Amino acid sequence: MTMFIDREDEIKKLEEWEGDVALIFGRRRVGKTRLIKEFIKNKKSLYLLCADKGSEYNLKNFSNIISERYGIPGLRFESFKEMFQFLAGQETEFICIDEFGYLVKSGVVPEFQEIIDEILEQRLILCGSNVSTMKSKITGYESPTYGRMDLIKKINPLKFKDVLEWFPDMGMEDGVMLYGATGGVPRYLEFFDGKDAEKEIREKMFDPDLMLYRDTKLLLQEEMPEPTRYYLILESIALGKNSLTDIANYSKIDRNQIPYYLNTLKDLGFVKHEKPLLAKKRGVYGITDNYMKFWFRFISPFYEEID
């Protein structure tokens, strides 16, 4: 069941935005594409979706889309600068490029800096799921596009109250279970009908053929250069081994290297560091993403056996 719930604040931010370039980012499955499409649906806009196939493929695909959209057969752009030069003469208010992180991997950021500075006539919305790439390559201090985003908005999962709104006939206990398993991620909620949370969780989360069973591994593979190390660290925390020493002992990673990986996970919003007030100890780490917390606690230990 697909819903569009509690994105009023995000829509309001976009409606109030008066600049030239906006960056929308957040973990996969959180509803960024749906949000953008809701925002532009009654506006003069062009929506372009990147594929993970390099800049040449995407430029050719964009050429085909623009050729059809504006009724000019055979359009072929040799560069993104040329594409935006053409679009500058069109009656289009918003240009949205979704999954922009795939283009970033191809090294297009310097070209987009020139586009933003010298060519752009429309308002540009860039959207991406690879959080680490979006933050370092687009908004990072050393990025060519540093300081050029007028709006930077992270899209978070839905809150508990939103899950109850998604399933209005669901009881509080079932709501707690479903929120604990999905973390309020809209794409995950679409797998459920909210009639019997415990039964549905068993059926949907532990089925090797369904996305919910494998998505944590996919997320780490897409986000991380060393997914195995991050996997072991998250598994350690989920199993209660949540101090630096415990994590190092469980993962077999050098203790001095652990803070680097933990800081990356914190930056992505996957883990948090908790230190009790007035405590002498350095604190412990916890997983903040409920879906990952559930996955590492109940699925990961039995992954190969279930698979």
SULHU-V968915 format. One line per field, one symbol per residue. phi: phi as a letter, one per 30 degrees, with the letter a starting at -180 (. if undefined). A space follows every 10 residues. Layout:
phi: ???
//
This chain:
phi: .cbbbhcddd ddeddddcdc bbccbledid jddddddddc dccdbbcbcd cdbjdddddd ddedddeddc ibdidbcdad ddddddddcc dbdbcccchd eddeddicee dddddddbce cdccccbacd eddddddccd edddceicdd bbbdccddde ddddddcdcd dddddddddd dciidedddd dccidaeddd dddcdccedc dedcdddddd ddccdbeddd eddddedddj cccedddddd diceedceee ddddddddid bbccbeeidd ddjbcbdcdd dddddddcce dcedddd
//
